[in-house]
Each structure stands twice: as C-alpha cells, then as structure tokens.
Amino acid sequence: MGMFWIRAVKDFKLHKYLYLMALPMIVFYIVFHYTPMYGAVIAFKDFKPTLGARGWDSSILTILFIVIIFGSF
C-alpha cells in the first residue's frame, strides 16, 4: 500500500463520524444531480421507438428475459 492509502485509512478511522454525517448529502447529490443527467444525454440521441430509449432491440431482450424468468421455475 502506498503512503496515500495509509494516511487515508488513518484519516477515515479518525473522522469516521464526520464522513458518516456527510454520506446522506453525497447520496443526495448523486441521486438528484447526476442521475437526471441521463435524461440530458438521451435528449441528443437518435431515438427510434422500435429500439427503445437505450437503443437496444427490445424484442430480443424481451425473449431473453422471459427465458431467464421462466427458466428458473
């Protein structure tokens, strides 16, 4: 381990409650500020309704998911 990781682990152990208090705010920013960026990216894609929002052939995926779901019974 490098010197950085040793110091980082020591700092985390020393200030674990501070990091624990910051965790809800970090999760908040990820969920409400970075997740909606998917909508901004998809706005500039060439959308084809037959392929779905992500551009995958949904008929093949539908068959695959049905085989996976019903194959487990």
Residue frames as qw, qx, qy, qz and C-alpha x, y, z in Angstrom:
[[0.000, 0.888, 0.460, 0.000, 0.00, 0.00, 0.00],
 [0.385, 0.516, -0.027, 0.765, 1.17, 3.46, -0.81],
 [0.214, -0.105, -0.462, 0.854, 1.61, 6.22, 1.69],
 [0.337, -0.169, -0.182, -0.908, -1.59, 7.87, 0.46],
 [0.676, -0.296, -0.575, -0.353, -3.78, 4.88, 1.32],
 [0.527, -0.207, -0.644, 0.515, -2.23, 4.51, 4.77],
 [0.021, -0.052, -0.243, 0.969, -2.97, 8.16, 5.53],
 [0.467, -0.187, -0.374, -0.779, -6.47, 7.88, 4.03],
 [0.657, -0.314, -0.683, -0.054, -7.37, 4.87, 6.18],
 [0.389, -0.201, -0.532, 0.724, -5.97, 6.55, 9.29],
 [0.144, -0.031, 0.010, -0.989, -7.92, 9.73, 8.50],
 [0.566, -0.265, -0.540, -0.564, -11.10, 7.75, 7.89],
 [0.598, -0.319, -0.691, 0.251, -10.74, 5.96, 11.23],
 [0.244, -0.149, -0.370, 0.884, -10.09, 9.25, 13.00],
 [0.278, 0.182, 0.037, -0.942, -13.01, 11.12, 11.39],
 [0.014, -0.205, -0.943, -0.263, -15.46, 8.29, 10.70],
 [0.078, 0.641, 0.665, -0.376, -18.42, 10.11, 12.23],
 [0.112, 0.611, -0.127, -0.774, -17.78, 13.18, 10.11],
 [0.122, 0.168, -0.789, -0.578, -17.76, 11.03, 6.96],
 [0.011, 0.383, 0.922, -0.057, -20.89, 9.25, 8.18],
 [0.132, 0.685, 0.393, -0.599, -22.68, 12.61, 8.57],
 [0.148, 0.526, -0.391, -0.741, -21.58, 13.66, 5.07],
 [0.202, 0.041, 0.938, 0.278, -22.81, 10.44, 3.47],
 [0.315, 0.642, 0.669, -0.205, -26.53, 11.44, 3.18],
 [0.196, 0.822, -0.063, -0.530, -25.55, 14.66, 1.36],
 [0.081, -0.407, 0.770, 0.484, -23.28, 12.77, -1.02],
 [0.261, 0.294, 0.915, 0.096, -26.08, 10.30, -1.79],
 [0.260, 0.767, 0.399, -0.430, -28.49, 13.21, -2.27],
 [0.133, 0.718, -0.359, -0.581, -26.24, 14.84, -4.85],
 [0.143, -0.162, 0.903, 0.371, -25.68, 11.60, -6.71],
 [0.255, 0.459, 0.849, -0.058, -29.40, 10.79, -6.87],
 [0.214, 0.841, 0.423, -0.262, -30.77, 14.25, -7.66],
 [0.079, 0.852, -0.251, -0.452, -27.94, 15.89, -9.61],
 [0.071, -0.448, 0.796, 0.400, -26.10, 13.18, -11.52],
 [0.396, 0.255, 0.882, -0.005, -28.87, 10.66, -12.21],
 [0.437, 0.759, 0.340, -0.343, -31.02, 13.21, -14.14],
 [0.009, 0.651, -0.516, -0.556, -28.07, 13.75, -16.49],
 [0.383, 0.106, 0.887, 0.236, -29.17, 10.54, -18.20],
 [0.359, 0.751, 0.529, -0.162, -32.17, 12.48, -19.49],
 [0.097, 0.864, -0.212, -0.446, -29.91, 15.20, -20.86],
 [0.225, -0.372, 0.802, 0.410, -27.79, 12.65, -22.68],
 [0.390, 0.339, 0.851, 0.098, -30.75, 10.78, -24.13],
 [0.304, 0.804, 0.255, -0.443, -32.16, 14.04, -25.50],
 [0.171, 0.739, -0.458, -0.464, -29.37, 14.18, -28.07],
 [0.366, -0.120, 0.900, 0.202, -29.60, 10.56, -29.20],
 [0.404, 0.089, -0.562, -0.716, -31.34, 9.41, -32.34],
 [0.475, 0.020, 0.715, -0.513, -34.47, 7.95, -30.75],
 [0.443, 0.030, -0.715, -0.540, -36.25, 5.15, -32.55],
 [0.679, -0.264, 0.261, -0.633, -39.42, 3.92, -30.81],
 [0.941, 0.088, -0.283, -0.161, -38.86, 0.36, -32.03],
 [0.634, 0.294, -0.561, 0.444, -35.47, 0.22, -30.32],
 [0.594, -0.667, -0.401, 0.201, -36.49, 1.80, -27.04],
 [0.168, -0.984, 0.060, 0.015, -34.84, 4.56, -25.05],
 [0.527, -0.635, 0.484, 0.291, -31.39, 2.98, -24.88],
 [0.423, 0.631, -0.499, -0.418, -31.24, 1.86, -28.49],
 [0.247, -0.202, 0.948, 0.001, -31.40, -1.86, -27.85],
 [0.478, -0.073, -0.672, -0.560, -33.53, -4.26, -29.80],
 [0.473, -0.254, 0.501, -0.678, -36.22, -4.79, -27.20],
 [0.897, 0.059, -0.176, -0.400, -37.74, -7.88, -28.82],
 [0.691, 0.269, -0.627, 0.240, -34.55, -9.88, -28.32],
 [0.021, 0.305, -0.636, 0.708, -34.22, -8.65, -24.75],
 [0.690, -0.155, 0.160, -0.688, -37.85, -9.45, -24.02],
 [0.912, 0.100, -0.368, -0.152, -37.40, -13.02, -25.20],
 [0.485, 0.328, -0.654, 0.479, -34.16, -13.31, -23.22],
 [0.247, -0.292, 0.511, -0.770, -35.79, -12.05, -20.01],
 [0.840, -0.081, -0.028, -0.536, -38.77, -14.39, -20.45],
 [0.830, 0.182, -0.518, 0.093, -36.40, -17.35, -20.87],
 [0.253, 0.328, -0.643, 0.644, -34.43, -16.30, -17.78],
 [0.463, -0.246, 0.351, -0.776, -37.52, -15.71, -15.62],
 [0.894, -0.012, 0.007, -0.449, -39.47, -18.80, -16.62],
 [0.730, 0.337, -0.582, 0.121, -36.38, -20.97, -16.92],
 [0.027, 0.397, -0.692, 0.602, -35.74, -20.60, -13.18],
 [0.709, -0.183, 0.270, -0.626, -39.00, -22.37, -12.23]]
